[in-house]
Amino acid sequence: MLRQRVAALVAEASDGRLTPEEVLAADCSLTALGLTSLGYIRLIDAIEGTFGFDIELDGNLDTLDGLVEHLSRLAGRPS
C-alpha cells in the first residue's frame, strides 16, 4: 500500500510524464525515469505533507524502493 501511494506521488510530481504504473514497474532511479529536480522537490514536499515526516535529502532517496524504505523506517514499520 505504501509503495503504491508513493508511486502515485511520484507520478503527480512528474507533471504527467509518468504514471504510477510506470513508476512501480521501473527498475531505475527516478531521475532516469525523467523526474526533474523541480519534480523531485515537489515530490519531497508532497511526501512531507502526506505523511507528516520531514525528509532529509541524504541517503538512497532517488528510487521508489529507497523512498519507501526510508518512510517505513521513519514510521517504525517494515517496508
Backbone as CSV, one residue per row, in Angstrom:
resi,resn,N_x,N_y,N_z,CA_x,CA_y,CA_z,C_x,C_y,C_z
1,MET,0.823,-1.190,0.000,0.000,0.000,0.000,0.872,1.260,0.000
2,LEU,1.881,1.298,0.862,2.767,2.459,0.916,3.500,2.651,-0.407
3,ARG,3.948,1.558,-0.994,4.676,1.630,-2.271,3.785,2.230,-3.366
4,GLN,2.534,1.816,-3.414,1.605,2.336,-4.415,1.320,3.819,-4.182
5,ARG,1.186,4.209,-2.926,0.901,5.621,-2.613,2.083,6.505,-2.995
6,VAL,3.292,6.060,-2.698,4.480,6.844,-3.058,4.622,6.906,-4.582
7,ALA,4.332,5.809,-5.264,4.385,5.809,-6.734,3.399,6.827,-7.308
8,ALA,2.234,6.933,-6.698,1.246,7.920,-7.147,1.759,9.340,-6.913
9,LEU,2.440,9.569,-5.805,3.011,10.890,-5.533,4.122,11.227,-6.526
10,VAL,4.919,10.227,-6.893,5.962,10.439,-7.905,5.317,10.834,-9.224
11,ALA,4.277,10.119,-9.600,3.587,10.429,-10.855,3.024,11.843,-10.838
12,GLU,2.412,12.236,-9.735,1.873,13.595,-9.620,2.983,14.639,-9.728
13,ALA,4.122,14.365,-9.108,5.244,15.311,-9.122,5.896,15.419,-10.492
14,SER,5.642,14.443,-11.359,6.275,14.433,-12.683,5.513,15.252,-13.716
15,ASP,4.460,15.923,-13.301,3.641,16.726,-14.220,3.101,15.911,-15.390
16,GLY,2.676,14.696,-15.111,2.062,13.867,-16.137,3.024,13.105,-17.028
17,ARG,4.312,13.229,-16.796,5.294,12.493,-17.610,5.307,11.006,-17.280
18,LEU,4.903,10.688,-16.041,4.927,9.297,-15.583,3.558,8.913,-15.030
19,THR,3.258,7.641,-15.123,2.068,7.101,-14.472,2.531,6.311,-13.242
20,PRO,1.637,6.101,-12.286,2.023,5.273,-11.139,2.485,3.874,-11.574
21,GLU,1.862,3.342,-12.602,2.227,2.011,-13.082,3.657,1.991,-13.614
22,GLU,4.050,3.040,-14.332,5.421,3.126,-14.852,6.428,3.213,-13.708
23,VAL,6.084,3.980,-12.697,6.978,4.117,-11.544,7.107,2.782,-10.824
24,LEU,5.998,2.081,-10.633,6.031,0.784,-9.954,6.818,-0.263,-10.733
25,ALA,6.760,-0.215,-12.047,7.433,-1.215,-12.888,8.910,-0.921,-13.117
26,ALA,9.322,0.306,-12.889,10.691,0.720,-13.210,11.703,0.113,-12.247
27,ASP,12.868,-0.186,-12.805,13.984,-0.695,-12.010,15.174,0.249,-12.192
28,CYS,14.920,1.540,-11.989,15.974,2.544,-12.147,15.648,3.730,-11.246
29,SER,16.522,4.700,-11.257,16.311,5.879,-10.415,15.157,6.724,-10.953
30,LEU,14.634,7.557,-10.087,13.568,8.469,-10.501,14.093,9.468,-11.521
31,THR,15.344,9.844,-11.380,15.972,10.736,-12.354,16.033,10.072,-13.721
32,ALA,16.413,8.808,-13.766,16.474,8.076,-15.037,15.086,7.939,-15.657
33,LEU,14.056,7.912,-14.817,12.686,7.859,-15.326,12.246,9.189,-15.921
34,GLY,12.974,10.247,-15.584,12.632,11.550,-16.129,12.139,12.553,-15.112
35,LEU,12.195,12.211,-13.823,11.784,13.165,-12.800,12.842,14.260,-12.713
36,THR,12.429,15.485,-12.906,13.345,16.623,-12.900,13.664,17.037,-11.459
37,SER,14.622,17.935,-11.317,14.958,18.423,-9.973,13.768,19.154,-9.358
38,LEU,13.032,19.912,-10.154,11.832,20.575,-9.652,10.775,19.535,-9.254
39,GLY,10.629,18.503,-10.059,9.704,17.421,-9.733,10.090,16.719,-8.448
40,TYR,11.390,16.558,-8.231,11.879,15.913,-7.013,11.545,16.768,-5.792
41,ILE,11.695,18.078,-5.913,11.338,18.981,-4.810,9.841,18.899,-4.532
42,ARG,9.039,18.864,-5.598,7.575,18.704,-5.432,7.250,17.379,-4.734
43,LEU,7.973,16.338,-5.116,7.749,15.022,-4.523,8.045,15.039,-3.027
44,ILE,9.179,15.588,-2.645,9.538,15.640,-1.226,8.499,16.452,-0.454
45,ASP,8.071,17.569,-1.028,7.043,18.394,-0.391,5.739,17.603,-0.236
46,ALA,5.352,16.858,-1.268,4.125,16.057,-1.214,4.238,14.945,-0.178
47,ILE,5.400,14.304,-0.108,5.608,13.239,0.881,5.516,13.808,2.288
48,GLU,6.169,14.950,2.513,6.127,15.567,3.838,4.703,15.954,4.218
49,GLY,3.952,16.497,3.265,2.573,16.884,3.535,1.646,15.700,3.748
50,THR,1.869,14.640,2.998,1.010,13.460,3.081,1.264,12.638,4.338
51,PHE,2.542,12.429,4.654,2.889,11.528,5.746,3.303,12.245,7.033
52,GLY,3.539,13.562,6.959,3.881,14.311,8.153,5.298,14.129,8.645
53,PHE,6.192,13.672,7.771,7.597,13.487,8.133,8.441,14.551,7.457
54,ASP,9.485,14.997,8.145,10.486,15.845,7.499,11.487,14.923,6.832
55,ILE,11.707,15.121,5.538,12.599,14.263,4.774,13.949,14.947,4.623
56,GLU,14.993,14.288,5.104,16.354,14.759,4.897,16.801,14.273,3.516
57,LEU,17.465,15.126,2.782,17.856,14.785,1.411,19.190,14.062,1.366
58,ASP,19.322,13.040,2.166,20.513,12.205,2.115,20.069,10.751,2.050
59,GLY,20.937,9.907,1.701,20.584,8.505,1.588,20.041,8.178,0.203
60,ASN,19.542,6.975,0.064,19.046,6.464,-1.213,17.590,6.870,-1.399
61,LEU,17.378,8.115,-1.797,16.013,8.605,-1.974,15.688,8.875,-3.432
62,ASP,16.499,8.359,-4.333,16.252,8.584,-5.761,15.648,7.358,-6.437
63,THR,15.157,6.430,-5.626,14.435,5.283,-6.179,13.137,5.111,-5.391
64,LEU,12.174,4.497,-5.996,10.918,4.233,-5.306,11.166,3.388,-4.064
65,ASP,11.937,2.320,-4.222,12.190,1.437,-3.085,12.959,2.150,-1.979
66,GLY,13.893,3.023,-2.340,14.632,3.785,-1.343,13.725,4.715,-0.554
67,LEU,12.811,5.370,-1.251,11.851,6.248,-0.574,10.941,5.462,0.357
68,VAL,10.435,4.334,-0.123,9.520,3.515,0.681,10.245,2.987,1.921
69,GLU,11.463,2.535,1.742,12.244,2.035,2.878,12.478,3.150,3.905
70,HIS,12.831,4.329,3.425,13.074,5.468,4.314,11.803,5.841,5.088
71,LEU,10.680,5.917,4.396,9.414,6.242,5.053,9.013,5.168,6.059
72,SER,9.269,3.923,5.722,8.951,2.824,6.638,9.778,2.927,7.912
73,ARG,11.053,3.284,7.767,11.900,3.471,8.953,11.386,4.624,9.806
74,LEU,11.020,5.735,9.164,10.502,6.881,9.904,9.221,6.528,10.655
75,ALA,8.409,5.692,10.046,7.140,5.297,10.657,7.311,4.164,11.664
76,GLY,8.506,3.555,11.670,8.761,2.459,12.595,8.081,1.174,12.219
77,ARG,7.938,0.954,10.904,7.307,-0.289,10.453,8.112,-0.883,9.308
78,PRO,7.981,-2.190,9.087,8.708,-2.814,7.975,8.170,-2.354,6.630
79,SER,9.068,-2.293,5.608,8.640,-1.874,4.264,8.059,-2.987,3.537
